[in-house]
């Protein structure tokens, strides 16, 4: 499975000792243990970064051979002239409404009417899927291991079960290579007052300049176990004065440099088998309608009355919401609401006053026209 290792500041410690058989053994042992411990820690820390979850709705996964129950089916039944429907197999705790058969189903020029249906238990097994994808893994470096396998998680819809699969990596490609100034490690010099020091099998003398390990960069890289073509040491520097510990003089130094970093483009491909699932399946029986038949389901006559009731119910609910909004506005802005209602009251008073004045102005003319409508008559005696 693909794993990652990373260098970071203060990850390695190179121990230099004076030239003697005991010193040589100690230097070699310390550097190997340091590298091994670092590798194990990094593997444990980044294993989750190499996982990817894939759903059967993704383009990366396709069906090799469709099995019964993976998709809904409308078509001829087992007997001659029959027409049936089978839903896809769905979880037992799922809502059945999306899987129910249609009241009428049209196929070509034929119309079929639902006769009855039943829900039955069904097992979904033998589903083979072809999975293929290419992805980019960021920030690899020289000591990172490039594995031949890649771990993915397959989410099985609609059951929502997730299964881990280890797939073979078919192709790898390094892209976006660049040097980064983030490579550094500590150096501990043992017996710092000695004139000669040992790095691996080589005995050196330190420079008396600001860069004490100048000219020995390759030996330091070999000591910590990194490739020269992916790591470079630009300079070294002392990190303090000598100090004594258990009767031995030590002195610390730091190496600074850069490392070659790249992104890894990998492709993986394989055929997998999804796990077996237990669920429900709906089976329905249909009958063929005559060409001139107009079928109106019983629910249609009831639906017209229910639609009117639903409309009134929705209207009432909207009115309640509107009144609640007004109440909330009054609570939040009482002064503004009072001014608005006062202005509305004044507008209503003015409207009624103008209307009354207009009515009074038209009243005499109306009475006069009615009085002279008929012939003139004399007064009765």
Secondary structure, 3 states (H helix, E strand, C coil): CCCCCCCCCCCCEEEEECCCHHHHHHHHHHHHHHHHHHHHHHHHHHHHHHEEEEECCCCCEEEEECCCCCCCEEEECCCCCCEEEECCCECCCCCCHHHCCCCEEEECCEEEEEEEEEEEEEEECCCEEEEEEEEEEEEEECCCCCCCEEEEEEEECCCCEEEEEEEEEEEEEEEEEEEEEEEEEEEEEECCCCCCEEECCEEECCCCCCCCCCCCHHHHHHHHCCCCCCEEEEEEEECCCCEEECCEEEEEEEEEEEEEEEEEEEEEEEEEECCCEEEEEEEEEEEECCCCCCCCCHHHHHHHHHHHHHHHHHHHHHHHHHHHHHHHHHHHCHHHHHHHHHHHHHHHHHHHHHHHHHHHHHHHHHHHHHHCCCCCCCCCC
